[in-house]
Amino acid sequence: MSVKTWITLFIALAIVLSAGLFEVFFLRNEYDKMLQKCDDMIALCQTERATLSQYQQLERDWYKLRETTELMLPHVDTYELSLRFSECATYVKDGDFKNAEAQLNVARDLLQYIPHMMIPNIRHIA
C-alpha cells in the first residue's frame, strides 16, 4: 500500500474512534442527567406531589435526548423508553402515583441499560 492509502486509512480510523468516544462520553453524561431527572420525578410520585407540568418537562427532556441518540443507539430500547414515559403521563394526569412510579422505575432501569450498551464489548457484538 502507498503512503497516501495509509494516511487515508488512519484518518478514517481517527474519525470512527472520535465518533465512538463522543458517543460514549457525551451520551452517557446526558443519560446520567436524564436518570437524575427521573429519580426526582419518582420522589415526587412517592410523596404524591408530582404535577402534570413537572412531568411534561421530564417528557420533553426525554424527547430531546431521544432525538440526539436515535442515530447511534438501538431503536427498540429508545422506543420502549418512549412508551414508558407516554404511559406514565396518563398516570400522573389521573393522580395514579403508584402506577406512575412503577413506569418510572422501568424507565429508570432502561436509562441505566441503554448507556451500558454503548460501551464496546464482545458480548454486545456477538
Salt bridges, closest charged atoms under 4 A:
GLU30 OE2 - LYS33 NZ 3.29
ASP39 OD1 - ARG108 NE 2.44
ASP61 OD2 - LYS37 NZ 3.11
GLU67 OE2 - ARG66 NH2 3.42
GLU70 OE2 - ARG66 NE 3.46
GLU80 OE2 - ARG84 NE 2.73
